[in-house]
Amino acid sequence: FSSHLRFPCRDSSGIYKPFVQTGSCFDLRGRLLWLYRSLCFMSRPEGKILETVGMFEAVKQHGKYETGQLFLHSVFGYRGIVLFPWHARLYDRDITPPIPESKPEPPGAHGSKEVKGKTHTYYQVLIDTRDCPHISQRSQTEAVTFLANHDDSRALYAIPGLDYVSHEDILPYNSAEQIPIQHELFERFLLFNPAKSPPFTARDTLKAWQEKNHPWLELSDVHRETTENIRVTVIPFYMGMREAQNSHVYWWRYCIRLENMASEVVQLRERHWRIFSLSGTLETVRGRGVVGREPVLSKEQPAFQYSSHVSLQAPSGHMWGTFRIERTDGSHFDVRIPPFSLESNKDDKAPPAGYTF
């Protein structure tokens, strides 16, 4: 990076207005210009003044980012800070493994293929609350949800402003501010330490919270598949088990991101889910849009992300399905949602520690 590159910036309304000087950024310049377009869909009122909030750092091609690393999300544009990393297994169905000639596809396989997971780094992060109103490409500010510790098996509670971010989505920067991120957990979890780089260290509170909540925070599997330039990524999380009416109810949260990898404008119109339970039931769910919205995916706003929940009366199951996508000419096509497992291989005896300090 050029030392003259000052980024990210925001105006007094909180809207980011990145700028790139001529000759800087080299191969990342195009990515930053794309990011600029994706963030500037909101009109900038006259008289707003750009404010420098940090200096870009080099993107890490190898290794991982440390606790306390400030970053800008390359897709959704918010400011955040890394709490700790997760090492997940990424099952990318876009990567076709070589098929040995001695093992032809069995009859009736219908194009099915074995997908091997590869290790990929994700991060648990805090989102700056000042940026939440401007993240319109998401159904809501991302949160981590837990089962409540009482008899209502359907009761959930959430800690807003917690997200899981892939390594390639992080654009690192540094700031001279001692409290560069506004979030109610920032000062409880992190301590300013100017002798360290990045200059923030984990408090004992963060270490204890991570250890106690590890089974419900852990990101283990990520599933990805692309259909006609629409990439769908699914991350399932096991939430625990509760007893209800003399039966066990197992809960999962799943986070889905849709990304338009092309320039054609499309809109999500319908969802079609198939949910299989180990108890032997197969449920079909159809409906308009997702979480009450029918998002448009364009070159300016190429991604949409949301979270939802599912419960089964069995300790495991599977989910898969399709999204019906509409083109501007009125034609439709179906985008595959990669199949993923719902597993309850965590310790159900210890309730989540949740939001207590």
Contacts in CASP RR format, 6 or more apart in sequence:
PFRMAT RR
TARGET T0000
AUTHOR 0000-0000-0000
METHOD contacts of the structure
MODEL  1
FSSHLRFPCRDSSGIYKPFVQTGSCFDLRGRLLWLYRSLCFMSRPEGKIL
ETVGMFEAVKQHGKYETGQLFLHSVFGYRGIVLFPWHARLYDRDITPPIP
ESKPEPPGAHGSKEVKGKTHTYYQVLIDTRDCPHISQRSQTEAVTFLANH
DDSRALYAIPGLDYVSHEDILPYNSAEQIPIQHELFERFLLFNPAKSPPF
TARDTLKAWQEKNHPWLELSDVHRETTENIRVTVIPFYMGMREAQNSHVY
WWRYCIRLENMASEVVQLRERHWRIFSLSGTLETVRGRGVVGREPVLSKE
QPAFQYSSHVSLQAPSGHMWGTFRIERTDGSHFDVRIPPFSLESNKDDKA
PPAGYTF
1 24 0 8 1.000
1 25 0 8 1.000
1 28 0 8 1.000
1 56 0 8 1.000
1 57 0 8 1.000
1 58 0 8 1.000
2 21 0 8 1.000
2 23 0 8 1.000
2 24 0 8 1.000
2 25 0 8 1.000
4 21 0 8 1.000
4 24 0 8 1.000
5 20 0 8 1.000
5 21 0 8 1.000
5 24 0 8 1.000
5 25 0 8 1.000
5 55 0 8 1.000
5 56 0 8 1.000
6 19 0 8 1.000
6 52 0 8 1.000
6 54 0 8 1.000
6 55 0 8 1.000
6 56 0 8 1.000
7 18 0 8 1.000
7 19 0 8 1.000
7 20 0 8 1.000
7 32 0 8 1.000
7 54 0 8 1.000
7 55 0 8 1.000
7 56 0 8 1.000
7 72 0 8 1.000
7 173 0 8 1.000
8 16 0 8 1.000
8 18 0 8 1.000
8 53 0 8 1.000
8 54 0 8 1.000
8 72 0 8 1.000
8 77 0 8 1.000
8 79 0 8 1.000
8 171 0 8 1.000
8 173 0 8 1.000
9 16 0 8 1.000
9 17 0 8 1.000
9 18 0 8 1.000
9 19 0 8 1.000
9 50 0 8 1.000
9 51 0 8 1.000
9 52 0 8 1.000
9 53 0 8 1.000
10 16 0 8 1.000
10 17 0 8 1.000
10 50 0 8 1.000
10 51 0 8 1.000
10 53 0 8 1.000
11 17 0 8 1.000
11 44 0 8 1.000
11 48 0 8 1.000
11 49 0 8 1.000
11 50 0 8 1.000
11 51 0 8 1.000
12 48 0 8 1.000
12 49 0 8 1.000
12 51 0 8 1.000
13 45 0 8 1.000
13 48 0 8 1.000
14 130 0 8 1.000
14 131 0 8 1.000
14 134 0 8 1.000
15 39 0 8 1.000
15 42 0 8 1.000
15 44 0 8 1.000
15 134 0 8 1.000
16 39 0 8 1.000
16 72 0 8 1.000
16 77 0 8 1.000
16 131 0 8 1.000
16 134 0 8 1.000
17 36 0 8 1.000
17 39 0 8 1.000
17 40 0 8 1.000
17 44 0 8 1.000
17 50 0 8 1.000
18 32 0 8 1.000
18 35 0 8 1.000
18 36 0 8 1.000
18 39 0 8 1.000
19 36 0 8 1.000
19 50 0 8 1.000
20 29 0 8 1.000
20 32 0 8 1.000
20 33 0 8 1.000
20 36 0 8 1.000
23 29 0 8 1.000
25 32 0 8 1.000
28 59 0 8 1.000
31 74 0 8 1.000
35 74 0 8 1.000
35 77 0 8 1.000
35 171 0 8 1.000
37 299 0 8 1.000
37 300 0 8 1.000
38 75 0 8 1.000
38 77 0 8 1.000
38 300 0 8 1.000
38 301 0 8 1.000
38 302 0 8 1.000
39 77 0 8 1.000
40 300 0 8 1.000
41 136 0 8 1.000
41 300 0 8 1.000
41 301 0 8 1.000
42 134 0 8 1.000
53 79 0 8 1.000
53 175 0 8 1.000
53 180 0 8 1.000
54 70 0 8 1.000
54 173 0 8 1.000
54 174 0 8 1.000
54 175 0 8 1.000
54 176 0 8 1.000
54 180 0 8 1.000
55 173 0 8 1.000
55 174 0 8 1.000
55 175 0 8 1.000
56 171 0 8 1.000
56 172 0 8 1.000
56 173 0 8 1.000
57 172 0 8 1.000
57 173 0 8 1.000
57 174 0 8 1.000
58 172 0 8 1.000
59 170 0 8 1.000
59 171 0 8 1.000
59 172 0 8 1.000
60 167 0 8 1.000
60 172 0 8 1.000
63 121 0 8 1.000
64 85 0 8 1.000
64 121 0 8 1.000
64 167 0 8 1.000
65 71 0 8 1.000
65 82 0 8 1.000
65 85 0 8 1.000
65 123 0 8 1.000
65 167 0 8 1.000
65 170 0 8 1.000
65 172 0 8 1.000
66 82 0 8 1.000
66 198 0 8 1.000
67 82 0 8 1.000
67 83 0 8 1.000
67 84 0 8 1.000
67 190 0 8 1.000
67 198 0 8 1.000
67 200 0 8 1.000
67 201 0 8 1.000
67 202 0 8 1.000
67 206 0 8 1.000
68 81 0 8 1.000
68 82 0 8 1.000
68 83 0 8 1.000
68 190 0 8 1.000
68 198 0 8 1.000
68 199 0 8 1.000
68 200 0 8 1.000
68 201 0 8 1.000
68 202 0 8 1.000
69 81 0 8 1.000
69 82 0 8 1.000
69 170 0 8 1.000
69 172 0 8 1.000
69 198 0 8 1.000
70 79 0 8 1.000
70 80 0 8 1.000
70 81 0 8 1.000
70 172 0 8 1.000
70 173 0 8 1.000
70 174 0 8 1.000
70 175 0 8 1.000
70 180 0 8 1.000
70 181 0 8 1.000
70 198 0 8 1.000
71 79 0 8 1.000
71 80 0 8 1.000
71 81 0 8 1.000
71 82 0 8 1.000
71 125 0 8 1.000
71 165 0 8 1.000
71 170 0 8 1.000
71 171 0 8 1.000
71 172 0 8 1.000
71 173 0 8 1.000
72 78 0 8 1.000
72 79 0 8 1.000
72 80 0 8 1.000
72 171 0 8 1.000
72 173 0 8 1.000
73 80 0 8 1.000
73 165 0 8 1.000
73 169 0 8 1.000
73 170 0 8 1.000
73 171 0 8 1.000
74 168 0 8 1.000
74 169 0 8 1.000
74 170 0 8 1.000
74 171 0 8 1.000
75 137 0 8 1.000
75 169 0 8 1.000
75 259 0 8 1.000
75 302 0 8 1.000
75 303 0 8 1.000
76 135 0 8 1.000
76 137 0 8 1.000
76 138 0 8 1.000
76 303 0 8 1.000
76 305 0 8 1.000
77 131 0 8 1.000
77 135 0 8 1.000
78 127 0 8 1.000
78 128 0 8 1.000
78 131 0 8 1.000
78 132 0 8 1.000
78 134 0 8 1.000
78 135 0 8 1.000
79 127 0 8 1.000
79 128 0 8 1.000
79 130 0 8 1.000
79 131 0 8 1.000
79 180 0 8 1.000
79 181 0 8 1.000
80 125 0 8 1.000
80 126 0 8 1.000
80 127 0 8 1.000
80 128 0 8 1.000
80 181 0 8 1.000
81 125 0 8 1.000
81 126 0 8 1.000
81 180 0 8 1.000
81 181 0 8 1.000
81 186 0 8 1.000
81 190 0 8 1.000
81 200 0 8 1.000
82 123 0 8 1.000
82 124 0 8 1.000
82 125 0 8 1.000
82 170 0 8 1.000
83 123 0 8 1.000
83 124 0 8 1.000
83 125 0 8 1.000
83 126 0 8 1.000
83 189 0 8 1.000
83 190 0 8 1.000
83 202 0 8 1.000
83 206 0 8 1.000
83 210 0 8 1.000
84 123 0 8 1.000
84 124 0 8 1.000
84 202 0 8 1.000
84 206 0 8 1.000
84 210 0 8 1.000
85 121 0 8 1.000
85 122 0 8 1.000
85 123 0 8 1.000
85 124 0 8 1.000
86 121 0 8 1.000
86 122 0 8 1.000
86 123 0 8 1.000
86 124 0 8 1.000
86 164 0 8 1.000
86 218 0 8 1.000
86 219 0 8 1.000
86 220 0 8 1.000
87 119 0 8 1.000
87 120 0 8 1.000
87 121 0 8 1.000
87 122 0 8 1.000
88 119 0 8 1.000
88 120 0 8 1.000
88 121 0 8 1.000
88 122 0 8 1.000
88 219 0 8 1.000
88 220 0 8 1.000
88 221 0 8 1.000
88 222 0 8 1.000
88 235 0 8 1.000
89 117 0 8 1.000
89 118 0 8 1.000
89 119 0 8 1.000
89 120 0 8 1.000
89 220 0 8 1.000
89 221 0 8 1.000
89 222 0 8 1.000
90 117 0 8 1.000
90 118 0 8 1.000
90 119 0 8 1.000
90 120 0 8 1.000
90 222 0 8 1.000
90 224 0 8 1.000
91 115 0 8 1.000
91 116 0 8 1.000
91 117 0 8 1.000
91 221 0 8 1.000
91 222 0 8 1.000
91 223 0 8 1.000
91 224 0 8 1.000
91 338 0 8 1.000
92 115 0 8 1.000
92 117 0 8 1.000
92 118 0 8 1.000
92 224 0 8 1.000
92 225 0 8 1.000
93 113 0 8 1.000
93 115 0 8 1.000
93 223 0 8 1.000
93 224 0 8 1.000
93 225 0 8 1.000
93 226 0 8 1.000
93 338 0 8 1.000
94 224 0 8 1.000
94 225 0 8 1.000
94 226 0 8 1.000
94 231 0 8 1.000
95 115 0 8 1.000
96 113 0 8 1.000
97 113 0 8 1.000
97 114 0 8 1.000
97 115 0 8 1.000
97 116 0 8 1.000
99 105 0 8 1.000
105 111 0 8 1.000
105 112 0 8 1.000
120 166 0 8 1.000
120 167 0 8 1.000
120 222 0 8 1.000
121 166 0 8 1.000
121 167 0 8 1.000
122 164 0 8 1.000
122 165 0 8 1.000
122 166 0 8 1.000
122 167 0 8 1.000
122 219 0 8 1.000
122 222 0 8 1.000
123 164 0 8 1.000
123 165 0 8 1.000
123 166 0 8 1.000
123 167 0 8 1.000
123 170 0 8 1.000
124 162 0 8 1.000
124 163 0 8 1.000
124 164 0 8 1.000
124 210 0 8 1.000
124 217 0 8 1.000
124 219 0 8 1.000
125 162 0 8 1.000
125 163 0 8 1.000
125 164 0 8 1.000
125 165 0 8 1.000
126 161 0 8 1.000
126 162 0 8 1.000
126 181 0 8 1.000
126 183 0 8 1.000
126 185 0 8 1.000
126 186 0 8 1.000
126 189 0 8 1.000
127 141 0 8 1.000
127 142 0 8 1.000
127 161 0 8 1.000
127 162 0 8 1.000
127 163 0 8 1.000
127 183 0 8 1.000
128 181 0 8 1.000
128 182 0 8 1.000
128 183 0 8 1.000
129 161 0 8 1.000
129 182 0 8 1.000
129 183 0 8 1.000
129 184 0 8 1.000
130 182 0 8 1.000
132 141 0 8 1.000
132 160 0 8 1.000
132 161 0 8 1.000
135 141 0 8 1.000
136 301 0 8 1.000
137 295 0 8 1.000
137 301 0 8 1.000
137 303 0 8 1.000
137 304 0 8 1.000
137 305 0 8 1.000
138 304 0 8 1.000
138 305 0 8 1.000
138 306 0 8 1.000
139 290 0 8 1.000
139 291 0 8 1.000
139 292 0 8 1.000
139 293 0 8 1.000
139 304 0 8 1.000
139 305 0 8 1.000
139 306 0 8 1.000
139 307 0 8 1.000
140 291 0 8 1.000
140 306 0 8 1.000
140 307 0 8 1.000
141 160 0 8 1.000
141 161 0 8 1.000
142 160 0 8 1.000
142 161 0 8 1.000
142 162 0 8 1.000
142 163 0 8 1.000
142 164 0 8 1.000
142 255 0 8 1.000
142 305 0 8 1.000
142 307 0 8 1.000
143 158 0 8 1.000
143 159 0 8 1.000
143 160 0 8 1.000
143 161 0 8 1.000
143 162 0 8 1.000
143 307 0 8 1.000
144 158 0 8 1.000
144 159 0 8 1.000
144 162 0 8 1.000
144 216 0 8 1.000
144 217 0 8 1.000
145 156 0 8 1.000
145 157 0 8 1.000
145 158 0 8 1.000
145 239 0 8 1.000
145 253 0 8 1.000
145 307 0 8 1.000
145 309 0 8 1.000
146 156 0 8 1.000
146 157 0 8 1.000
146 158 0 8 1.000
146 159 0 8 1.000
146 213 0 8 1.000
146 216 0 8 1.000
146 239 0 8 1.000
146 352 0 8 1.000
146 354 0 8 1.000
147 153 0 8 1.000
147 155 0 8 1.000
147 156 0 8 1.000
147 239 0 8 1.000
147 240 0 8 1.000
147 242 0 8 1.000
147 251 0 8 1.000
147 351 0 8 1.000
147 352 0 8 1.000
148 155 0 8 1.000
148 156 0 8 1.000
148 157 0 8 1.000
149 351 0 8 1.000
149 352 0 8 1.000
153 242 0 8 1.000
153 243 0 8 1.000
153 244 0 8 1.000
153 249 0 8 1.000
154 244 0 8 1.000
154 311 0 8 1.000
156 309 0 8 1.000
157 354 0 8 1.000
157 355 0 8 1.000
159 185 0 8 1.000
159 354 0 8 1.000
159 355 0 8 1.000
161 183 0 8 1.000
164 219 0 8 1.000
164 235 0 8 1.000
164 255 0 8 1.000
174 198 0 8 1.000
174 199 0 8 1.000
178 192 0 8 1.000
179 186 0 8 1.000
179 187 0 8 1.000
179 192 0 8 1.000
188 203 0 8 1.000
188 205 0 8 1.000
188 206 0 8 1.000
188 357 0 8 1.000
189 202 0 8 1.000
189 203 0 8 1.000
189 205 0 8 1.000
189 206 0 8 1.000
189 209 0 8 1.000
190 200 0 8 1.000
190 201 0 8 1.000
190 202 0 8 1.000
190 203 0 8 1.000
190 206 0 8 1.000
191 200 0 8 1.000
191 201 0 8 1.000
191 202 0 8 1.000
191 203 0 8 1.000
192 199 0 8 1.000
192 200 0 8 1.000
193 199 0 8 1.000
193 200 0 8 1.000
193 201 0 8 1.000
205 357 0 8 1.000
209 353 0 8 1.000
209 354 0 8 1.000
209 357 0 8 1.000
210 217 0 8 1.000
212 352 0 8 1.000
212 353 0 8 1.000
212 354 0 8 1.000
213 352 0 8 1.000
213 353 0 8 1.000
213 354 0 8 1.000
215 238 0 8 1.000
215 346 0 8 1.000
215 347 0 8 1.000
215 350 0 8 1.000
215 352 0 8 1.000
216 237 0 8 1.000
216 238 0 8 1.000
216 239 0 8 1.000
216 240 0 8 1.000
216 346 0 8 1.000
216 352 0 8 1.000
217 237 0 8 1.000
218 237 0 8 1.000
218 346 0 8 1.000
219 235 0 8 1.000
219 237 0 8 1.000
221 235 0 8 1.000
221 236 0 8 1.000
221 340 0 8 1.000
221 341 0 8 1.000
222 233 0 8 1.000
222 234 0 8 1.000
222 235 0 8 1.000
223 233 0 8 1.000
223 234 0 8 1.000
223 235 0 8 1.000
223 338 0 8 1.000
223 339 0 8 1.000
223 340 0 8 1.000
224 231 0 8 1.000
224 232 0 8 1.000
224 233 0 8 1.000
224 234 0 8 1.000
224 338 0 8 1.000
225 231 0 8 1.000
225 232 0 8 1.000
225 336 0 8 1.000
225 337 0 8 1.000
225 338 0 8 1.000
226 232 0 8 1.000
226 261 0 8 1.000
227 333 0 8 1.000
227 334 0 8 1.000
227 335 0 8 1.000
227 336 0 8 1.000
228 325 0 8 1.000
228 333 0 8 1.000
228 335 0 8 1.000
229 260 0 8 1.000
229 261 0 8 1.000
229 262 0 8 1.000
229 264 0 8 1.000
230 258 0 8 1.000
230 259 0 8 1.000
230 260 0 8 1.000
230 261 0 8 1.000
230 266 0 8 1.000
230 297 0 8 1.000
230 323 0 8 1.000
230 325 0 8 1.000
230 335 0 8 1.000
231 258 0 8 1.000
231 259 0 8 1.000
231 261 0 8 1.000
232 256 0 8 1.000
232 257 0 8 1.000
232 258 0 8 1.000
232 259 0 8 1.000
232 323 0 8 1.000
232 335 0 8 1.000
232 336 0 8 1.000
232 337 0 8 1.000
232 338 0 8 1.000
233 256 0 8 1.000
233 257 0 8 1.000
233 259 0 8 1.000
234 254 0 8 1.000
234 255 0 8 1.000
234 256 0 8 1.000
234 337 0 8 1.000
234 338 0 8 1.000
234 340 0 8 1.000
235 254 0 8 1.000
235 255 0 8 1.000
235 256 0 8 1.000
236 252 0 8 1.000
236 253 0 8 1.000
236 254 0 8 1.000
236 319 0 8 1.000
236 340 0 8 1.000
236 341 0 8 1.000
236 342 0 8 1.000
237 252 0 8 1.000
237 253 0 8 1.000
237 254 0 8 1.000
237 255 0 8 1.000
238 250 0 8 1.000
238 251 0 8 1.000
238 252 0 8 1.000
238 342 0 8 1.000
238 343 0 8 1.000
238 344 0 8 1.000
238 345 0 8 1.000
238 346 0 8 1.000
239 251 0 8 1.000
239 252 0 8 1.000
239 253 0 8 1.000
239 309 0 8 1.000
240 250 0 8 1.000
240 251 0 8 1.000
240 344 0 8 1.000
240 346 0 8 1.000
240 348 0 8 1.000
241 248 0 8 1.000
241 249 0 8 1.000
241 250 0 8 1.000
241 251 0 8 1.000
241 315 0 8 1.000
241 344 0 8 1.000
241 348 0 8 1.000
242 248 0 8 1.000
242 249 0 8 1.000
242 251 0 8 1.000
243 249 0 8 1.000
247 313 0 8 1.000
248 313 0 8 1.000
248 315 0 8 1.000
249 311 0 8 1.000
249 312 0 8 1.000
249 313 0 8 1.000
250 311 0 8 1.000
250 312 0 8 1.000
250 313 0 8 1.000
250 314 0 8 1.000
250 315 0 8 1.000
250 316 0 8 1.000
250 342 0 8 1.000
250 344 0 8 1.000
251 309 0 8 1.000
251 310 0 8 1.000
251 311 0 8 1.000
252 309 0 8 1.000
252 310 0 8 1.000
252 311 0 8 1.000
252 312 0 8 1.000
252 342 0 8 1.000
253 307 0 8 1.000
253 308 0 8 1.000
253 309 0 8 1.000
254 307 0 8 1.000
254 308 0 8 1.000
254 309 0 8 1.000
254 310 0 8 1.000
254 319 0 8 1.000
254 340 0 8 1.000
255 305 0 8 1.000
255 306 0 8 1.000
255 307 0 8 1.000
256 290 0 8 1.000
256 305 0 8 1.000
256 306 0 8 1.000
256 307 0 8 1.000
256 308 0 8 1.000
256 337 0 8 1.000
257 303 0 8 1.000
257 304 0 8 1.000
257 305 0 8 1.000
258 268 0 8 1.000
258 295 0 8 1.000
258 297 0 8 1.000
258 303 0 8 1.000
258 304 0 8 1.000
258 305 0 8 1.000
258 323 0 8 1.000
258 335 0 8 1.000
259 297 0 8 1.000
259 302 0 8 1.000
259 303 0 8 1.000
260 266 0 8 1.000
260 297 0 8 1.000
260 298 0 8 1.000
260 299 0 8 1.000
260 302 0 8 1.000
260 303 0 8 1.000
261 302 0 8 1.000
263 299 0 8 1.000
264 327 0 8 1.000
264 328 0 8 1.000
265 296 0 8 1.000
265 297 0 8 1.000
265 298 0 8 1.000
265 299 0 8 1.000
265 327 0 8 1.000
265 328 0 8 1.000
266 296 0 8 1.000
266 297 0 8 1.000
266 325 0 8 1.000
266 326 0 8 1.000
266 327 0 8 1.000
266 328 0 8 1.000
267 294 0 8 1.000
267 295 0 8 1.000
267 296 0 8 1.000
267 297 0 8 1.000
267 325 0 8 1.000
267 326 0 8 1.000
268 289 0 8 1.000
268 290 0 8 1.000
268 294 0 8 1.000
268 295 0 8 1.000
268 297 0 8 1.000
268 304 0 8 1.000
268 323 0 8 1.000
268 324 0 8 1.000
268 325 0 8 1.000
268 326 0 8 1.000
269 288 0 8 1.000
269 289 0 8 1.000
269 294 0 8 1.000
269 324 0 8 1.000
269 325 0 8 1.000
269 326 0 8 1.000
269 332 0 8 1.000
270 286 0 8 1.000
270 287 0 8 1.000
270 288 0 8 1.000
270 289 0 8 1.000
270 323 0 8 1.000
270 324 0 8 1.000
271 285 0 8 1.000
271 286 0 8 1.000
271 287 0 8 1.000
271 288 0 8 1.000
271 289 0 8 1.000
271 290 0 8 1.000
271 321 0 8 1.000
271 322 0 8 1.000
271 323 0 8 1.000
271 324 0 8 1.000
272 284 0 8 1.000
272 285 0 8 1.000
272 286 0 8 1.000
272 287 0 8 1.000
272 321 0 8 1.000
272 322 0 8 1.000
272 323 0 8 1.000
272 324 0 8 1.000
272 334 0 8 1.000
273 283 0 8 1.000
273 284 0 8 1.000
273 285 0 8 1.000
273 286 0 8 1.000
273 319 0 8 1.000
273 320 0 8 1.000
273 321 0 8 1.000
273 337 0 8 1.000
274 282 0 8 1.000
274 283 0 8 1.000
274 284 0 8 1.000
274 285 0 8 1.000
274 319 0 8 1.000
274 320 0 8 1.000
274 321 0 8 1.000
275 282 0 8 1.000
275 283 0 8 1.000
275 284 0 8 1.000
275 285 0 8 1.000
275 310 0 8 1.000
275 312 0 8 1.000
275 317 0 8 1.000
275 318 0 8 1.000
275 319 0 8 1.000
276 282 0 8 1.000
276 283 0 8 1.000
276 317 0 8 1.000
276 318 0 8 1.000
276 319 0 8 1.000
277 283 0 8 1.000
277 312 0 8 1.000
277 313 0 8 1.000
277 314 0 8 1.000
277 317 0 8 1.000
278 312 0 8 1.000
278 314 0 8 1.000
278 315 0 8 1.000
278 316 0 8 1.000
278 317 0 8 1.000
279 312 0 8 1.000
279 313 0 8 1.000
279 314 0 8 1.000
280 314 0 8 1.000
288 294 0 8 1.000
290 306 0 8 1.000
290 308 0 8 1.000
290 323 0 8 1.000
291 306 0 8 1.000
291 308 0 8 1.000
293 304 0 8 1.000
293 306 0 8 1.000
295 304 0 8 1.000
297 303 0 8 1.000
297 304 0 8 1.000
310 319 0 8 1.000
310 342 0 8 1.000
312 342 0 8 1.000
315 343 0 8 1.000
315 344 0 8 1.000
316 341 0 8 1.000
316 342 0 8 1.000
316 343 0 8 1.000
316 344 0 8 1.000
317 341 0 8 1.000
317 342 0 8 1.000
317 343 0 8 1.000
318 339 0 8 1.000
318 340 0 8 1.000
318 341 0 8 1.000
318 342 0 8 1.000
319 337 0 8 1.000
319 339 0 8 1.000
319 340 0 8 1.000
319 342 0 8 1.000
320 336 0 8 1.000
320 337 0 8 1.000
320 338 0 8 1.000
320 339 0 8 1.000
320 340 0 8 1.000
321 336 0 8 1.000
321 337 0 8 1.000
321 339 0 8 1.000
322 334 0 8 1.000
322 335 0 8 1.000
322 336 0 8 1.000
322 337 0 8 1.000
323 334 0 8 1.000
323 335 0 8 1.000
323 337 0 8 1.000
324 332 0 8 1.000
324 333 0 8 1.000
324 334 0 8 1.000
324 335 0 8 1.000
325 332 0 8 1.000
325 333 0 8 1.000
325 334 0 8 1.000
325 335 0 8 1.000
326 332 0 8 1.000
327 333 0 8 1.000
END
